Amino acid sequence: MKKEAFAILEPGSPLMTQAIDALRRYHEAQAAGQSVEEVERLRLKAEGFSRLSRSSNFGCWGTGMTRFTSSQ
């Protein structure tokens, strides 16, 4: 179980690679002066991968995100 949990966190994992690539594309688009719409699209994509990565990391430890959210 412990070995499987750390597999998600390894730098070469597909999810981690996708998140880093999406963030890189977002920053490259900003630097290149691409359209606001394209930069925003890439930002949302990078944010989605980041959230997915965090969600998967919490899930592998069995805590889940809901444990840390406050009720309103």
N, C-alpha and C positions, 0 to 999 in steps of 0.2 A: 504494500500500500504506500509506504513512504517513498519508494523509488518512483512509483507512478505519479505521485503528487508533484515531485520535483521535475518530472519530464515536461510539464506545462511551462515551467519557469526557465527552462534551459534556453540560452540565446538562439539556438538553431531551430527551435520549435516552429512549426508553420504559423501558428497564431501570432507568436512574437515577431516573426519575420514580416508578416502582413501588416501588423501594427506599425512597425518601424518604417517599412516601405511607404505606407500611406502618409505618415508624418513627413517623411523626406519629400514626397511629391508635393505636399502642401507647402512646405517651406520653399521649394524650388519654384513653384508657381508664384508665390509672393515675391521672391527675388527677381523673377523674370518679368514682373509687371503684368501678369495675365489678368483677364477680366475679373471684376468683382464676383461675378456669378461663378466662374470657374474656381476661384480661390475658396469661395464659400462652400462649393460642392466638395472640394478636396478636404476642407476643414471638417465638414460633417462626416465624411468617410473616415478620416483619421480619428475623430472623436468616437465614432462607432466602434472601430477596432480597439481603441483604448478601453472603452467600457466593457467590451466583450472579453478582453484580456483580463481586466480586473475581476469581472464577474466569474470567469473560469478559475482564476486563482483563488478567490474566496471559496468557490464551490469545491475545489479540490481539498480544501481543509475542512469541509463540512460545516462551515459557519453560515454561508449564505449572506447576501447583502441585506436582507430584511432585518437581520439581527441588529444591525448598526444604524438603522433609520429610526428617526423619532416619529411618533404618532402625532397627528395634528387634530 
